[in-house]
Amino acid sequence: MSKVRDYSKLAQDIIDIIGTDKIANVTRCATRLRLVLTEIPEDAKEKISQLPGVISVVINNGQFQIVIGTHVGDVYDAVMQLVDIDADSGVEEPKGSILNRIIATMSAVFAPFIYILAAAGILQGVLILINLAFPAFATTDTYRVFSFISWAPFTFLPIFIAITASKHFKVNMYIAVACAMALVSPDWATMAAEIAGGQSLTFMGIPLSETTYTSSVLPPLILVWLLSYLEKGIEKILPAVVKPLFTPLLCLVIMVPLTILILGPASSMTATAIANGYNFLVSVAPALAGAIIGGFWQVVVIFGVHWGITPMVLANYEMYGRDSFQAFQTIAVVAQVGAVLGVFLKAKSKELKNVSLSAFITGIFGITEPAIYGVTLRFKKPFIFGCISGAIGAIVASFFQPYYFAYAGLPGVLTIVNGIDSSVPTSFIGIAIGCGIAIVGPVVLTQIFGFGETIEEDVKMSQEIEQDTTVPNTLISHLVCAPLKGEVISLKDVPDEVFASGAMGNGIAIKPTDNKVYAPFDGVVTSLFASKHAIGLTSDEGVEVLIHVGLDTVNLEGKPFNCLIEQDQTVKKGDVLMEIDLAAIEEAGYSTITPIIITNTATYESVAEEQLGSVSFGDAVLKIN
């Protein structure tokens, strides 16, 4: 059986090292868990860097960034179940510099849907190849269907931005989406076309501009940012009885006109100015632009600030239907893929070869963090070889007018076909030559100069890989007893999507009929939440259990719970862990259904229900193999 890392445990380990009280916000991107901390605990970076499953830790732009790789989503989901992040919690996020806050916002907004844009970009690339091989395909209805599918995420990009930005700025998502929908409404597009055709249209006597918002970035982003202040102001003024209706009404009638009158035209001009500034550099010194991007783009990735360039790139596509930045960016990405390939071919250590091969495969899909943090930056020389080769490849490509004609969410080997277009026939040739140099250059340099591998590094790598992939032995027919008296229900029937889906692990739930929670086995208290609504236990055999009393009861701030144990306390089976005021929970409008989750489910062959129906403490409810 293949070994599976326990990402729930990794999340718990991260939280244990940092402390829930120090976490102001949690976001993620394609490979990083991004934490905003009120205070960084001593040695937290070093301790977390050594955890199995963590590639590296970067502290930058006001964020504590934990590089995990493609499984970051699993860790993020687990972390979000362990922390209580509330807009009204009174914990203020560290502000940091304006630049840091802008970059952090771009990361939080674009990272959640970047794979959607990447998928659409790949589909566009496939259509380009099919049309080259079969020109008549472009005239078929089949092509038209696939074409509008590939463009849909970009056409309605403001709606994606409204969803993610509303979470970042803590705004009512549905109000934000409604505003964004108005911006991309076909009716507004028709009015903008009339204005562009010479008609004079006004709103309350104020002339309207011809700015459209499909595929736009800054207008919806700024709209949601200002909406966060407007919504809070309206909520403070309105009586509670009319808030549900009049808050969205006032937000819509204020923010949408404000955007199309002022914010939209101004922000579009800003994005256009930045894009034109970059395009001017490309027009007067294309080799210099190529050298900078090809040579230093991956340095930008190291610090996690690469999302900040997204509005400029999308502005280029919106204005001109093409972009040279992503062409050079692709060459920089391919150079790091070449660097890790060079290490794979040169390495003597079997473990290092395995790590390099894994990072190489991930890099092909445009994700270079595992290659950078796991291999090239670790040995330094390969990273430098990649930067040098990327710069040279981009300089050579610059003489061929390289452009991407379809947005690539994750630029890399698979997206170079986005550089094919009959309007600039040399574009693809230049990108292909540049990528060839970028991938061959580091391989050759590594073979000539080596990459710094030593016996000590071999041993260290072997130890880390062994630690990273080894999981505890499975148990044979281990039974977990009910920690409280009540009615057992299947986990899939719990009216909470996260628990019911098994995202936290397998288990059961109990609707309690008694006010005491007991220790289901001999073990230790590994997590005790400040809100007292949940307890994490680890048995002497290594079974990790989360007892989550009630659903959404974190909002009760611990009032109905009386914890009788402390963090790290050793407990015996049958010890009373907590007393619950069930009536108070129900009076507050919350369910008392208590999920019992095996959080290290992935460690075992199976975690199965032992029985349903009425149980008392001590009855077996879960069987673990």
Salt bridges, closest charged atoms under 4 A:
ASP13 OD2 - LYS9 NZ 3.13
ASP21 OD2 - LYS22 NZ 3.88
ASP74 OD2 - HIS71 ND1 3.11
GLU93 OE2 - LYS170 NZ 3.44
ASP141 OD1 - ARG144 NH1 3.62
GLU235 OE1 - LYS243 NZ 3.79
GLU369 OE2 - ARG32 NE 3.62
GLU369 OE2 - HIS306 NE2 3.96
GLU457 OE1 - ARG378 NE 3.54
GLU464 OE1 - ARG378 NH1 3.29
ASP468 OD2 - ARG5 NH2 2.36
GLU586 OE2 - LYS511 NZ 3.99
